[in-house]
Amino acid sequence: MTKVKTLDDLKKMRNELQSKLTLREKSDHPEKMVQIKVSMATCGIASGAKETMNYLIEELDNRAVDAVVTQTGCMGYCHSEPTIEVHVPGTEPVVYGHVDTKKAEEIITKHIIGGELVDGVIPVSYTTPNEDENEK
Amino acid sequence: MRDISMHILDISGNSVRAKASLVEVSVVEKTKEDTLVLKVKDDGCGMDEATIKNALDPFFTSRKTRKVGLGIPLLQQNAQLSDGRLIIKSEPGQGTELEAVFVRSHIDRPPLGDLPGTISLMASGNPAVEFIYKHVLDKEEYVFDTREVKSILEGVEITEPGVVKFLKQMIEENLIDIGVEL
């Protein structure tokens, strides 16, 4: 049986990663990185947001795109889950709905790398039904 | 929610939103007593008695973005379907402890699901929050603590894809090692 990974192995891997990272971290600041937030409340999880998030992390790494993928709560677009917010530095954040792995691939290729919008954007002006009453 | 790992991801989201800095999740399996207990404990803002009662109501939520809150009711449903129950203990300012008890061998008890993927994603998706995940199977146990992980990482972010992948593998191997059926 192979040995079970422990925190010691993490330490070794950390040192390897560190040498790779110092190179780019010196020139880059977090605000210059692509930031993606995956909506992960009950509605998102039930629609497969976990697979989407996993895919985004792996695929962005494969393509060597500097990005931080984090979780956020429900944005009120439960009808279009999984939803993600993509923030490319220097541009306005954009929210996409119905992001499965296929859509996520398209967003990485066309939006994050290519710089053009993809179908499926949820407009900023969109309001949830009865939003005013909810605010009270 | 198809499995217990999804519930963990969901319920821990409540803790994060309650501004917790430490979220303790545990799954305790006892084959003799035939129970599986999922516990999520946080040091967030807590709830008063009326809010605890409301939390079990699917048409109650503290958010402003939508009108329903199904996370806790869905977990309660799954627990009750497998002859179990859901208990919430909380006080304002004292954090919240949620416990879901399942009959382990019950045909309707949801499977554990992708625990390694869920725990690693939970940790990397909320880099500002610390998580402890403890899995007990009879006398064996495995504890994963993001505070330990972060002290080893020394400045390398827990959101790094390489780190996330490693954590997933580490949790998976350790859980299998103590005999958990993933």
Chai-1 contact restraints between the chains, C-beta under 6 A:
chainA,res_idxA,chainB,res_idxB,connection_type,confidence,min_distance_angstrom,max_distance_angstrom,comment,restraint_id
A,V4,B,E173,contact,1.0,0.0,6.0,A-B,restraint_1
A,V4,B,N174,contact,1.0,0.0,6.0,A-B,restraint_2
A,V4,B,D177,contact,1.0,0.0,6.0,A-B,restraint_3
A,K5,B,Q169,contact,1.0,0.0,6.0,A-B,restraint_4
A,K5,B,M170,contact,1.0,0.0,6.0,A-B,restraint_5
A,K5,B,E173,contact,1.0,0.0,6.0,A-B,restraint_6
A,L7,B,I152,contact,1.0,0.0,6.0,A-B,restraint_7
A,L10,B,I152,contact,1.0,0.0,6.0,A-B,restraint_8
A,K11,B,I152,contact,1.0,0.0,6.0,A-B,restraint_9
A,M13,B,F166,contact,1.0,0.0,6.0,A-B,restraint_10
A,R14,B,L153,contact,1.0,0.0,6.0,A-B,restraint_11
A,R14,B,V156,contact,1.0,0.0,6.0,A-B,restraint_12
A,L17,B,V156,contact,1.0,0.0,6.0,A-B,restraint_13
A,L17,B,G162,contact,1.0,0.0,6.0,A-B,restraint_14
A,Q18,B,V156,contact,1.0,0.0,6.0,A-B,restraint_15
A,A41,B,G13,contact,1.0,0.0,6.0,A-B,restraint_16
A,T42,B,D10,contact,1.0,0.0,6.0,A-B,restraint_17
A,T42,B,L70,contact,1.0,0.0,6.0,A-B,restraint_18
A,T42,B,G71,contact,1.0,0.0,6.0,A-B,restraint_19
A,I45,B,M6,contact,1.0,0.0,6.0,A-B,restraint_20
A,I45,B,L9,contact,1.0,0.0,6.0,A-B,restraint_21
A,I45,B,D10,contact,1.0,0.0,6.0,A-B,restraint_22
A,I57,B,P161,contact,1.0,0.0,6.0,A-B,restraint_23
A,I57,B,V164,contact,1.0,0.0,6.0,A-B,restraint_24
A,D61,B,P161,contact,1.0,0.0,6.0,A-B,restraint_25
A,V68,B,T159,contact,1.0,0.0,6.0,A-B,restraint_26
A,T70,B,G125,contact,1.0,0.0,6.0,A-B,restraint_27
A,Q71,B,G125,contact,1.0,0.0,6.0,A-B,restraint_28
A,Q71,B,N126,contact,1.0,0.0,6.0,A-B,restraint_29
A,G73,B,R17,contact,1.0,0.0,6.0,A-B,restraint_30
A,C74,B,T65,contact,1.0,0.0,6.0,A-B,restraint_31
A,G76,B,T65,contact,1.0,0.0,6.0,A-B,restraint_32
A,G76,B,R66,contact,1.0,0.0,6.0,A-B,restraint_33
A,C78,B,R66,contact,1.0,0.0,6.0,A-B,restraint_34
A,N134,B,K64,contact,1.0,0.0,6.0,A-B,restraint_35
